[in-house]
């Protein structure tokens, strides 16, 4: 079986959804479905079960996927080692990044990276910090960038610290929250961030918000707050270049200090030896300076 077919199986196993896998592979969904049928025919048994909810691995399929991941990973490592011998920065830089950082910090860094190292490729996935950690432990990526302060046994570098603000077009003081009928707009996030906000809220107000709106993405939450629909609690990393007709009230802890949230860069020592990873770390260092 060709490695390209094994890559298809790996992507399908990661997405467990034909449409999303087809988008990642830049093919049509019918073409991908036909390709999967051909692959399964060559194996002699179904690898995935199809349903309206998505894909499910068969017991035999689980073994095939384990094999496929091992082969694809070994091929990528061999290619990287060969490119290392050529001197220039080649290979694929695999990143898993917290969504907030992927939207507001990473683009400028990657811009500098691709300008400096045009032969390097980039593979990027974004999500919650808990999802990033899982990708790291499953060896899917070279570098993870996450929010909070996780326990990590590998290499760990502090990237940045930002503060939390209550953001609104009308509310000018924290105390005004108790009197307003405006909704509190919240975005879904990992449990540690959510708990931090909940702890601050109950310590500050000892009551629940009168009205709430919950959205999937932090960018949706921010745009709703900036357009006057309600108020939101947002990290400063998302507010660096916003208009001045928005009030930004810092969140304070019990000692009167601004509440902060850290961002960390994680990886394993073996990954940090790769030339494309070393190059990325140098760009990050230059950017932060």
Buried (B, 14 or more C-beta within 10 A) or exposed (E): EEEEBBBBBBBBBBBBBBEBBBBBBEBEBEEBBEBBEEBBEEBEEBBBEEEEEBBEBBEBBEEBBEEBBEBBEEEBEEEBEEBBEEEEBBBBBBBBBBBBBBBBBBEEBBEBBBEBBEEBEBEEBBBBBBBBBBBBEEEBBBBBBBBBEBEBEBBBBEBBEBBBBBBBBEBEEBEBBEEBEBBBBBBEBBEBBEEBBEEBBEEBEEEEBEEEBEBEBBBEBBBBBBEEBBBBBBBBBBBEEBEEEBBBBEBBEEEEEEBEBBBBBBBBEEBBEBBBBEBBBEBBEEBEE
